Amino acid sequence: MTLGHFIYIPGILLLGIVIGYVIGGRRAELAADDQGEKDQRKAARDARRRARDRVSE
């Protein structure tokens, strides 16, 4: 193996790790936002249900 292999292979591995970290961070942020929206919709549904139940009593 040449010296190029010792530089090129770890460099590509490091590049892959960095790209994966960036993409993974973005996906985690989007997932957290989606979960927050789901929680808000569920809270709104529960509030409407409680209000409807109070009116019917």
Secondary structure, DSSP 4 states (H G I P E B T S, - for coil): --HHHHHHHHHHHHHHHHHHHHHHHHHHHHHHHHHHHHHHHHHHHHHHHHHHHHHH-
